[in-house]
Amino acid sequence: MYYNVFVGIDISKDSFSVCALDSKQKVFFESSFSMDQNGFKALIEKLKPFKKDSVLIGKESTGCYHINLFALLSKKGFHCVVLNPLLVSNFAKLDLRKTKTDRTDAKNIASLLSLIHKKLPKESFISQEFKELARERERIVKQIAKLKNDIEKLCVVLFPELERRVNIYSAGILRLLENFPSARLINKASVDEIRQVLASKKAGRTVAISPQEIKKLAKNSIAQFFPARELILSRKIKELSFLNQTLDSINKLLKEICEKASKSQDINILTSIKGLGTISAMHFLAEIRDISRFSSHKKLIAYCGLDPSVCQSGKFMGKSKISKRGNSHLRRIIYLMTVSVVRFNPFFKCYFNKRRKEGLPYRKAILATAHKLLRTIFAMLSNMQHFSPSYYYHYTREVNL
């Protein structure tokens, strides 16, 4: 694609600044617009004189305010990209004048686009939507974990004997506690009422405790009278049920987007590594988008922020640490994936144990294994091949030499 109009946009909550340059850094126009329908229409009018295929529009990845604007521009047929904030920040530092305004930021983005547009990966709004959805799933998982912790603390007070006896997060027990959120209320209920609440509406595991035993535990419970906490527990269980349903819906939508984006084959390749599940694979693909964006495994490792940073000056040699300058979401996913393959995959477990025997502490051995996992994944996705320990042993050994 040949571009000769480069449009930089700096967006805030209520307005956005735009600068359009040609390939020789000549300004076509500089304007500010309101973040509403009138502002969007005014920008489209400004862009009308240019051929859509010749225009490249970009902004740095900060916040969510650009989503609606970029969605509209994409629908109108314009090519849009989102730039790494670190890339934009480093480019802005080349100017000796320390001037920072929305207008100068927009111009810096446009200038950067004109210089590096040939090296930019092709972006698509669908992949951005996929990334946002994956991150929303991550936020919901954290909410569920916190909610479960709160529920457990309330159960310790309201019915400690039941909390010690069964898994309180099973569907039947959660229904029971939603309807009778304390030993006091369960003691007032009849055996038939308890049995009816425990009865599962779907096929699956039955509750590993009888209604009679629950009644007996409630009768001898040390729990006292806490009506406010009973109300809070019932509400939190309802909230947990809602979040679990939302999580199921997001998982379903993630899979649909994966299939539409032809990612299902990539998921099958990743899950051929024992220890990697579908959810982890989807999160990984959501963040990297396309393996062809990386010309080598080293660039993939750097994108994760797992590449080593060296602090050295003259004879002084500081400690080497990972840079942490890449994608923090991806770095977290890689850490979880590595811990999982170390537990369940003999190939990576053997490598991890080898590094431990060489004297590496646990976290550094995990980091070394994460590097090996990323080299393996890069080779698999680049060659569209499923996991084979013997093949990747030779491949990862070669790239280490």
Secondary structure, 3 states (H helix, E strand, C coil): CCCCEEEEEEECCCEEEEEEEECCCCEEEEEEEECCHHHHHHHHHHHCCCCHHHEEEEEECCCCCHHHHHHHHHHCCCEEEEECHHHHHHHHCCCCCCCCCHHHHHHHHHHHHHHHHHHCCCCCHHHHHHHHHHHHHHHHHHHHHHHHHHHHHHHHHHCHHHHHHCCCCCHHHHHHHHHCCCHHHHHHCCHHHHHHHHCCCCCCCCCCCCHHHHHHHHHCCCCCCCHHHHHHHHHHHHHHHHHHHHHHHHHHHHHHHHHHCCCHHHHHHHCCCCCCCHHHHHHHHHHHCCHHHCCCHHHHHHHCCCCEECCEECCEECCCEECCCCCHHHHHHHHHHHHHHHHHCHHHHHHHHHHHHCCCCHHHHHHHHHHHHHHHHHHHHHHCCCCCHHHHHHHHHHHHC
